[in-house]
């Protein structure tokens, strides 16, 4: 698909986000850690807390652990909203 207008894409500093080769895509960066601008960071913070100091012997164990944690989030939409739904998003 060819872009007809310039597009501003806001991205975190991940290397993959800096690889845009399309001339009409202009990248605007986020600070390294600014959860108010990247709400999923608060969700990942909760996820990391639940998994820290755990040692897994196999990738299947990691997947099982993640599945169990994510099931709790799926069952509690209000919790996810409280972590990620900042007022500037809600009222945009």
N, C-alpha and C positions, 0 to 999 in steps of 0.2 A: 504494500500500500504506500503510495506516495503522499507525503504531507504537502498541503497547499499553503498552510499558515505556519508561522513560527509557533513552537510549543515550549512552554516552560515546564520542566519536570523537576520537582523537588525530591531530592534523594539524600539518604545518609551517605557517609563516606566510604561505603563498601566498594571495593575495586570494580566489581561487575557493574556498578552504577555509573562508573566513570568511563565506560567503554562506548558510549553513544557515538556513532559515526555519522549519523544523519545531520546534515548542515542545519536543518531547521529546528533541531532539538537543542535547546539551551538548558544546561543543568544549573540548578541552584542547590547549594548544599545546606545541610543541617549541621549544627554543632555535633561534636562527637557523642555527647550524651545529653539529651534534652528531652525527657519523657513527655513534657507538655506539647512538644511539636511532633512527637512520634509515639502516639498513645500505646501502641503494642508493646513498647518497652516495659510498661508496668505489668502487663500480662506475663511477659517473659521473665521479669524479675520474680514473680510469684512461682513460676515454673522452675526456675533455677533454684530457688530456696527449697523446694520440695525434693530436688534431686542432688543437692550438694552433699558432699562427703559420702556418696554412694559409689560403690565399685561394682561394675558389672563384668561378668565373665564372657558374655556373648551379646551380640547386637539384638538378639531376640529378647533378652532380659531388659534392655533399654526400651525397646518397643512396647513391651508389656507394662513397664513402669509408666511410660508416657501415656499409654492408653488409659490406665487407671486414673491418672491425674486429670487427663482431659475429660473423662466421663463426668467427673465432679463439676467441671466448668460447664459442660453441655447441660447438665441438670440444673444449673443455677445461672440463668441469663442475667439476673440482677447483679450478681457478683462481677460478671464480665463487664457489664455496663459501668459499674462503679470504678472499675480499673481503667477503662478506655474511653468512656464517653465524657470528654471534657466539654464544658459549656460552649466553647467556641465551635465545637463540632455540632452539638445539639441544636444550637440556634442559628447555624449557618444556612 
